[in-house]
Amino acid sequence: MPTLHWIGKEKVINHHMDVPFKVLEHSYGFDNGTQTSTETQSGNKIIHGDNLEALKALLPEYEGQIKCIYIDPPYNTGNEGWVYNDNVNDPKIKKWLGETVGKEGDDLTRHDKWLCMMYPRMQLLHKLLSNDGLIFISIDDNEYQNLKCICDEIFGRSNFITNFTWRTDGNFDNQAKIKINHEYILSYAKKIELFEHPKIVDPNIPEGSKLFKTEIRNTIVKNGPKNPISPVKLPIGFPCDLENGVIQERSDAWPHYDRDAIIQDFKLTNEVIVTSGWSSKAIFEEFIMNKFMPVKDSKGQKTTFSISKTGAIENIKSRGDASHVVSSLFNMGSTQNMSSELKKMGIDFDYPKSLTLIQYLISIVNGKDFTVLDSFAGSGTTAHSVLNLNKKDGGNRKFILVEMMDYSETIISDRIRKVIYGYTEVQGTGGSFDFYELGQPLFDENGNLNESVGLPKIRNYVWYTETKTHLKEGKHEDNAHFLGKYNDTSYYFYYESEAITTLDHSFLASVKTKAEQYVIYADNCLLTKEFMVKHHLIFKKIPRDITRF
């Protein structure tokens, strides 16, 4: 597969692995219209900080857990004023730090900078995406080709779904030679084989469309070289569309009937042999053998058969939820409309994404209980969309927003409060969220634990890497280093800031909780391997054996 090369690529391919893991510091929660100092446990998060570091901070809890990702990165038009600030250890890249990326022709490395910025973020987003998850990425012509290349490289070309084209419905009155009225939305699956038919229909489809029919009927009478003529016996009780009547013996129309078919109460009352070429003979005969109970076709659709009023044999396929998504997105709002809506909330923001558009994209992901991540949060339209959808269908979707600008508090948080509580004539959606700041790195530059983070956060991190659950500190009869018991394994984090800790017989004497297995973190271990195997003990050295992301 062809690959794209640019200045700095070899340095950023694995840069996401060098990004320090920082803890999330809870600032406040918002629940039932009230700000709280404790976490709401809602799963809804707004994170203020660099999105590369924030994505890394999410890995312990969310790796492989995010079912829907939407991002709206800088389009690199030259007018956005974005700055490259990733601390990559390369002299060429270090020269870019803190400099605003210039326009085409003025900045010859502008595309290199954009690619160096995007690549490690896309790597982390790929890690966070669940196996059945989808990612949607808004972009325009400035970086579309470059984005497609790196997404093919990271997500795999075989996992590409489509390139949606969104008609932006903006102001068409200007005198440009050619007015650009569309943007792109690239979409990829983590694993294309797990991508299901979306249970939605393009809103532009008229209500009377056959797409909304609960069943599809088609004749199975089909003559030709691939469908040789053959007889089929229809037993008594075979379903009919006619309530009462007779379909006469015939040989001048297909299918042929060897005798009159007498019908009462929508059922055949006598055996009849019908002759024709058949498009679905195997499943037709299976239906008869199954005593007219529904059978499944090759696509898993429930199928029955019936004699039509004209004597044809028809298959009737039951349809599940209607599914019809097209790649051209029309009548899905505009940034101008969204700006007007935000002004009703007292919020000014340039070029916010359309609420209608984002709600539609999220709806392409089946289910009502999953997390939606947006690491270029902007004005917070993604969270607004999640709350609206939950109100509409009773879902339990969660959102995680990441925004490095200070307006994460003044615009995003303020907007989501108003969406939850209601504004002007708009009824509130209900809900809650938590606001976080990026804290300090968990490990220092030498790879040792950063004690200034605080022991509770270190303990919670270790517990989560082992169990993928949150640590619930509480009273217990065990020693102070006990983390908890999970799946019949007891976990201990034997750490002292002022002393070297050693796993020995003295420490084991302080263990109170009985379990099938014990995992104990400490600085050193004086127990023999034979003793540890016999007593189901696993030693993990601090900090060497603490899982890194």
Buried (B, 14 or more C-beta within 10 A) or exposed (E): EEEBEBBBBEBBBEBBEBBBBBBBBBBBBBBEEEEEEEBBEBBBBBBBBBBBBBBBBBBBBBBEBBBBBBBBBBBBBBEBEBBBEBBBEBEEBEEBEEEEBBEEEEBEBBBBBBBBBBBBBBBBBBBBBBEBBBBBBBBBEBBBEBBBBBBBBBBBEEBBBEBBBBBBBBEEEEEEEEEEEBBBBBBBBBBEEEBEEBBBBBEEBEEEEEBEEEEBBEBBBBBEEEBEEEEBEBEEEBBBBBEEEEBEEBEEEBBBBBEEBBBEEEBBBEEBEBBBBBBBBEBBBBBBEEEBEBBEBEEEBBBBBBBBEEBBBBBBBEBEEBBBBEEEBEEBBBBBBBBEBBEEBEBEBEBBBBBBBBBBBBBBBBEEEBBBBBBBBBBBBBBBBBBBBBBEEEBEBBBBBBBBEEBBBEBBBBBBBBBBBEBEEEEBBBBBBBBBBBBBBBBBEEEEBBEEBBEEBBBBBBBBBBBEEEBEEEEEEBBEBBBBBBEEBBBBBBBEEEEEBBBEEEBBEEBEBEBEEBBBBBBEBEBEEEEBEEEEBBBBEBBEEBEEB
